[in-house]
Amino acid sequence: MLKFDIIKSKGLMRAGVIHTPHGDIKTPAFVGAATKSTVKALTMKEMRDLGSQAILANTYHLILAPGPELIKKAGGLAEFSSWHGPTFTDSGGFQIFSLPDVKITEDGVKFKSYLSGDKFEMTPESSMQAQWAIGADIHMAFDHLAKSESYDDMEEAMDRTHRWLERCKKEHDKLSKEYEKEQYLYAVVQGGNFDNLRAKSAEFCKNIEPDGFGIGGVFVADGMAEMLKTVNGILPECKPRHLLGMGQEPIDLFVGAEHGCDTFDCVAPTRMARNGTLYTLDGRVNIKNAKFKEDFTPLDPECDCECCQNYTRAYLHHLFKSDEITAKVLASIHNEHFVVKTVDKIRDSILNDTFEEYRNNFLARYYNTK
């Protein structure tokens, strides 16, 4: 069983430590989205330097290239990527079900590679086989993404996710006897914005007895608090919970942590950075705007990242306007650091009983509501 120690809790909110074969994760924590075994525009050293504790890769993308078997030969995801810290993989179900030509059956899904045109099939069993070969410390069960946000589609997707979870768990248990390394399975709770479906899914996933839980199908913070109250009120307190794909907005992180989530991942911070949209304590800025052309102040004077400590807004503006690769690197360092450190401070505030004060002050300043 994956070891998870809760150091302090208040209601659903908690601070703890997840112990993995590649090291500990102090929670709550933001996990870097290393989709293809890399966080775009950043090296693993830069990820370590900015304070990241763990990375999450995408199984779908790694199946297409370079392939799970090559990563296995390299010694697993951590060794292959030179991360050497805790690692996650998601199943890639979100990306697969978003493809225009995916064919879905009860057995699994069939799709074509956007890289080569080759045909692929993924089932719950093959997803587990691929994730074990990739060798992340924690991997997600293969789940079914709903066709729409309607109740019927959400219920259908949830029910299939549950049937697939049973198959994932069976294959996971089988593979755990074949591999020498420890790897852990998270069940994925589905149900959209429907409280009764979320409750049903949480109960089902709990009874499967996985090592932890992913909470999927969440796209906006609206309604997230009530959904998490339902889900995390049912899931066992002693196991970690990962909020999948959330962290584009700081409020997502505060709502998630307050209502019992331990880890988060999202591609948005670096995606926005590459387009020139940067976080500051006073809200987002578009560094490409003309007003920054002669602004010789740091991007965020209170930030201690490499970007803010060494470069000005005018310089960043110049780099983006000149389409320099360095622009994407520095901006990505800053945005990833901003989100990682925000969650680290959430953790500190839980430990020292100042969460409400920190949350209120941060959000009022960030969204300019003081």
VMD Tcl script that draws the C-alpha trace (Angstrom):
set ca {
  {0.00 0.00 0.00}
  {1.18 3.51 -0.82}
  {2.16 5.20 2.42}
  {0.52 8.56 3.10}
  {1.00 10.40 6.38}
  {-1.37 13.20 7.36}
  {0.51 15.71 9.50}
  {-2.31 18.17 10.12}
  {-5.95 18.41 9.09}
  {-8.93 20.68 9.50}
  {-12.21 19.45 8.09}
  {-11.42 18.01 4.65}
  {-8.25 20.09 4.32}
  {-4.96 18.44 5.21}
  {-1.19 18.65 4.89}
  {0.79 15.45 4.64}
  {3.50 13.42 2.95}
  {3.18 10.83 0.17}
  {6.07 8.36 0.32}
  {7.05 7.00 -3.13}
  {9.95 4.81 -4.29}
  {11.58 7.90 -5.81}
  {11.13 10.16 -2.79}
  {8.56 12.01 -0.72}
  {5.95 14.53 -1.84}
  {4.98 17.11 0.77}
  {1.30 17.84 0.22}
  {-0.57 19.79 -0.95}
  {1.73 19.96 -3.97}
  {1.55 21.05 -7.59}
  {2.88 18.36 -9.93}
  {4.65 19.47 -13.11}
  {2.88 18.40 -16.31}
  {5.66 16.59 -18.16}
  {3.35 15.37 -20.93}
  {5.95 13.70 -23.16}
  {8.38 13.12 -20.27}
  {9.32 16.80 -20.29}
  {7.75 20.03 -19.10}
  {7.68 22.14 -22.24}
  {10.52 24.69 -22.50}
  {12.09 23.55 -19.21}
  {14.87 21.14 -18.28}
  {14.51 18.84 -15.30}
  {17.21 20.83 -13.51}
  {15.14 23.96 -13.96}
  {12.13 22.10 -12.58}
  {14.13 21.06 -9.53}
  {15.54 24.56 -9.08}
  {12.09 26.18 -9.14}
  {10.91 23.82 -6.42}
  {8.87 21.13 -8.17}
  {8.54 17.90 -6.18}
  {7.08 15.57 -8.84}
  {6.17 15.30 -12.51}
  {3.24 13.73 -14.36}
  {3.58 12.25 -17.87}
  {0.87 11.25 -20.32}
  {0.58 7.58 -21.27}
  {-1.15 8.26 -24.59}
  {1.68 10.49 -25.80}
  {4.38 8.12 -24.55}
  {2.74 5.17 -26.32}
  {2.98 7.09 -29.60}
  {6.63 8.05 -28.97}
  {9.07 6.81 -27.88}
  {7.07 3.77 -26.72}
  {6.73 2.18 -23.25}
  {9.29 -0.55 -23.95}
  {12.06 1.93 -24.73}
  {11.34 3.80 -21.49}
  {11.39 0.47 -19.65}
  {14.81 -0.32 -21.14}
  {16.05 3.06 -19.93}
  {15.08 2.12 -16.37}
  {11.70 3.83 -16.18}
  {10.34 7.34 -16.49}
  {12.44 8.94 -13.74}
  {15.69 7.54 -15.12}
  {14.76 8.15 -18.77}
  {13.94 11.81 -18.17}
  {16.71 12.41 -15.60}
  {14.09 13.59 -13.12}
  {15.03 11.12 -10.34}
  {12.08 12.17 -8.20}
  {8.46 11.05 -7.68}
  {6.55 10.43 -10.90}
  {2.94 10.05 -12.01}
  {1.33 8.97 -15.27}
  {-2.24 9.65 -16.29}
  {-3.87 7.20 -18.68}
  {-4.19 9.65 -21.56}
  {-7.91 8.89 -21.75}
  {-8.82 12.57 -21.99}
  {-6.61 13.01 -25.06}
  {-7.73 9.76 -26.71}
  {-11.43 10.42 -26.28}
  {-10.92 13.92 -27.67}
  {-9.62 12.53 -31.00}
  {-11.98 12.96 -33.96}
  {-11.68 9.38 -35.23}
  {-11.63 7.37 -32.00}
  {-13.72 4.19 -32.01}
  {-15.13 3.18 -28.64}
  {-16.32 -0.27 -27.58}
  {-16.82 -1.94 -24.23}
  {-13.43 -3.59 -24.68}
  {-11.52 -0.35 -25.21}
  {-10.71 2.27 -27.84}
  {-9.07 2.32 -31.27}
  {-7.37 5.38 -32.71}
  {-4.68 6.52 -35.14}
  {-1.39 8.15 -34.28}
  {-1.28 11.80 -35.26}
  {2.48 11.29 -35.73}
  {2.57 8.32 -38.08}
  {-0.98 7.34 -38.94}
  {-0.40 3.93 -37.33}
  {-3.39 2.27 -35.70}
  {-3.44 1.77 -31.93}
  {-5.78 0.08 -29.49}
  {-5.99 0.79 -25.78}
  {-7.86 -1.31 -23.28}
  {-7.81 -1.18 -19.48}
  {-5.34 -4.06 -19.57}
  {-3.02 -2.53 -22.17}
  {-3.14 0.81 -20.35}
  {-1.90 -0.87 -17.19}
  {0.76 -2.77 -19.15}
  {2.00 0.45 -20.74}
  {2.03 2.35 -17.46}
  {3.90 -0.40 -15.65}
  {6.49 -0.42 -18.46}
  {6.80 3.37 -18.27}
  {7.44 2.84 -14.59}
  {5.96 5.85 -12.84}
  {5.50 5.57 -9.09}
  {1.77 6.36 -9.38}
  {-0.50 5.74 -12.34}
  {-4.16 6.39 -13.13}
  {-6.76 3.85 -14.15}
  {-8.03 4.09 -17.74}
  {-11.29 6.05 -17.65}
  {-14.01 6.95 -20.15}
  {-14.45 10.64 -21.02}
  {-18.12 11.60 -21.45}
  {-19.30 12.75 -24.88}
  {-21.02 15.79 -23.38}
  {-21.95 17.29 -20.02}
  {-25.47 15.83 -20.16}
  {-26.61 13.57 -17.33}
  {-27.06 10.53 -19.58}
  {-23.61 10.86 -21.14}
  {-21.99 11.42 -17.74}
  {-23.71 8.38 -16.28}
  {-22.76 6.20 -19.24}
  {-19.12 7.31 -19.03}
  {-19.05 6.80 -15.27}
  {-20.49 3.29 -15.46}
  {-17.97 2.26 -18.11}
  {-15.18 3.86 -16.10}
  {-16.21 1.65 -13.18}
  {-16.25 -1.50 -15.29}
  {-12.85 -0.59 -16.71}
  {-11.54 0.16 -13.22}
  {-12.27 -3.42 -12.16}
  {-10.25 -4.65 -15.13}
  {-7.45 -2.15 -14.43}
  {-7.24 -3.30 -10.82}
  {-7.10 -6.96 -11.83}
  {-4.33 -6.31 -14.37}
  {-2.49 -4.02 -11.94}
  {-2.47 -6.73 -9.28}
  {-1.22 -9.25 -11.83}
  {1.59 -6.99 -13.02}
  {2.61 -6.13 -9.46}
  {3.75 -9.74 -9.10}
  {5.80 -9.62 -12.30}
  {7.72 -6.38 -11.66}
  {10.32 -5.86 -8.97}
  {9.55 -2.15 -8.60}
  {6.72 -0.79 -6.48}
  {4.02 1.02 -8.46}
  {0.68 2.28 -7.27}
  {-2.78 2.58 -8.83}
  {-5.19 5.50 -8.47}
  {-8.85 5.01 -9.33}
  {-10.49 7.92 -11.18}
  {-13.73 9.35 -9.78}
  {-16.11 10.62 -12.46}
  {-19.66 11.98 -12.60}
  {-19.32 15.54 -13.84}
  {-21.29 18.19 -11.97}
  {-23.97 15.74 -10.82}
  {-23.77 15.23 -7.09}
  {-25.48 11.82 -7.05}
  {-23.18 10.48 -9.77}
  {-20.09 11.77 -7.99}
  {-21.24 10.12 -4.77}
  {-21.89 6.84 -6.57}
  {-18.50 6.97 -8.28}
  {-16.65 7.78 -5.05}
  {-18.32 4.84 -3.29}
  {-17.47 2.47 -6.15}
  {-13.85 3.60 -6.36}
  {-13.43 3.36 -2.60}
  {-14.66 -0.23 -2.59}
  {-12.14 -1.26 -5.26}
  {-9.44 -0.39 -2.69}
  {-6.86 1.31 -4.93}
  {-3.80 3.06 -3.51}
  {-5.22 6.53 -4.07}
  {-7.70 8.49 -6.14}
  {-7.75 10.81 -9.12}
  {-10.69 13.18 -9.46}
  {-11.41 13.76 -13.14}
  {-13.83 15.64 -15.34}
  {-13.40 19.00 -13.59}
  {-12.90 21.98 -15.88}
  {-13.86 25.12 -13.91}
  {-13.87 26.13 -10.27}
  {-17.62 26.93 -10.33}
  {-19.35 24.16 -8.41}
  {-16.05 22.45 -7.62}
  {-16.27 23.06 -3.88}
  {-19.60 21.28 -3.51}
  {-18.49 18.40 -5.73}
  {-15.28 17.94 -3.72}
  {-17.22 18.04 -0.45}
  {-19.29 15.14 -1.74}
  {-16.42 13.11 -3.19}
  {-13.81 13.65 -0.49}
  {-16.40 13.19 2.22}
  {-16.78 9.61 0.93}
  {-13.23 8.68 -0.06}
  {-11.11 7.23 2.75}
  {-9.16 9.87 4.62}
  {-6.03 7.70 4.77}
  {-5.39 7.69 0.99}
  {-4.12 10.55 -1.24}
  {-6.29 12.38 -3.77}
  {-5.14 13.97 -7.00}
  {-7.19 16.66 -8.76}
  {-6.59 15.99 -12.44}
  {-5.88 18.87 -14.80}
  {-6.61 21.72 -12.41}
  {-4.37 24.70 -11.72}
  {-4.94 27.21 -14.52}
  {-6.33 29.71 -12.03}
  {-5.02 30.15 -8.47}
  {-8.55 29.84 -7.09}
  {-8.60 26.22 -8.34}
  {-5.70 25.41 -6.04}
  {-7.22 27.04 -2.98}
  {-10.62 25.40 -3.52}
  {-9.01 22.02 -4.16}
  {-6.76 22.12 -1.11}
  {-9.49 23.44 1.17}
  {-11.73 20.55 0.19}
  {-9.34 17.68 0.60}
  {-7.13 17.38 -2.51}
  {-3.46 16.61 -2.01}
  {-1.88 17.02 -5.45}
  {-2.71 18.90 -8.65}
  {-1.44 18.99 -12.23}
  {-2.12 21.27 -15.17}
  {-0.44 22.17 -18.47}
  {-1.89 25.70 -18.40}
  {0.89 27.54 -16.51}
  {3.57 26.75 -19.10}
  {1.13 26.88 -22.03}
  {0.12 30.42 -21.06}
  {3.76 31.32 -20.46}
  {4.73 30.34 -23.99}
  {2.06 32.75 -25.25}
  {3.22 35.62 -23.05}
  {0.55 35.41 -20.34}
  {2.25 35.57 -16.96}
  {1.11 35.32 -13.36}
  {1.87 38.02 -10.81}
  {0.57 38.52 -7.29}
  {-1.52 41.36 -8.74}
  {-3.08 39.19 -11.45}
  {-2.17 38.06 -14.95}
  {-0.29 40.25 -17.40}
  {0.23 39.96 -21.14}
  {3.90 40.82 -21.42}
  {3.51 41.50 -25.16}
  {1.48 44.64 -24.46}
  {3.14 47.90 -25.53}
  {3.04 49.36 -22.02}
  {5.84 46.99 -20.98}
  {8.27 48.13 -23.69}
  {10.05 50.57 -21.34}
  {9.14 48.96 -18.01}
  {12.48 48.19 -16.34}
  {11.01 46.62 -13.21}
  {10.90 42.89 -12.45}
  {7.88 40.96 -13.68}
  {6.86 40.35 -10.06}
  {9.05 42.19 -7.50}
  {8.06 39.73 -4.75}
  {9.00 36.62 -6.73}
  {12.35 34.91 -6.19}
  {12.45 32.88 -9.43}
  {15.34 33.18 -11.88}
  {13.26 35.25 -14.28}
  {12.15 37.87 -11.76}
  {15.51 38.09 -10.02}
  {17.49 38.74 -13.19}
  {15.32 40.23 -15.94}
  {12.94 43.13 -16.47}
  {9.51 43.35 -18.01}
  {11.04 45.36 -20.85}
  {13.49 42.56 -21.59}
  {10.77 39.91 -21.57}
  {8.63 42.11 -23.82}
  {11.56 42.41 -26.24}
  {12.17 38.65 -26.27}
  {8.55 37.86 -27.06}
  {8.32 40.54 -29.73}
  {11.52 39.17 -31.25}
  {10.16 35.61 -31.09}
  {13.19 34.43 -29.14}
  {13.12 30.92 -27.64}
  {14.50 32.37 -24.41}
  {11.20 34.20 -23.92}
  {9.34 30.92 -23.57}
  {11.98 29.51 -21.22}
  {12.03 32.45 -18.80}
  {8.26 32.84 -18.86}
  {7.75 29.12 -18.21}
  {10.22 29.19 -15.30}
  {8.25 32.03 -13.75}
  {4.73 30.63 -14.23}
  {5.64 27.13 -13.05}
  {7.48 28.58 -10.05}
  {4.51 30.82 -9.24}
  {2.06 27.92 -9.12}
  {4.42 25.54 -7.30}
  {5.21 28.15 -4.64}
  {1.55 29.15 -4.24}
  {0.68 25.55 -3.35}
  {3.74 25.30 -1.09}
  {2.47 28.37 0.78}
  {-0.99 26.83 0.99}
  {0.67 23.87 2.69}
  {2.52 26.14 5.09}
  {-0.70 28.00 5.92}
  {-2.46 24.73 6.74}
  {0.38 23.74 9.04}
  {0.43 27.08 10.88}
  {-3.37 27.60 10.97}
  {-3.41 30.67 8.69}
  {-5.06 29.17 5.61}
  {-8.17 31.38 5.61}
  {-6.09 34.55 6.03}
  {-3.65 33.55 3.30}
  {-6.43 32.52 0.92}
  {-8.46 35.68 1.42}
  {-5.50 38.04 1.07}
  {-4.05 36.21 -1.95}
  {-7.30 36.00 -3.91}
  {-8.39 39.56 -3.09}
  {-5.08 40.91 -4.39}
  {-4.83 38.59 -7.40}
  {-8.38 39.26 -8.59}
  {-8.25 42.92 -7.48}
  {-11.31 42.67 -5.23}
  {-9.93 44.54 -2.20}
}
mol new
graphics top color blue
foreach p $ca { graphics top sphere $p radius 0.5 }
foreach p [lrange $ca 0 end-1] q [lrange $ca 1 end] { graphics top cylinder $p $q radius 0.2 }
display resetview
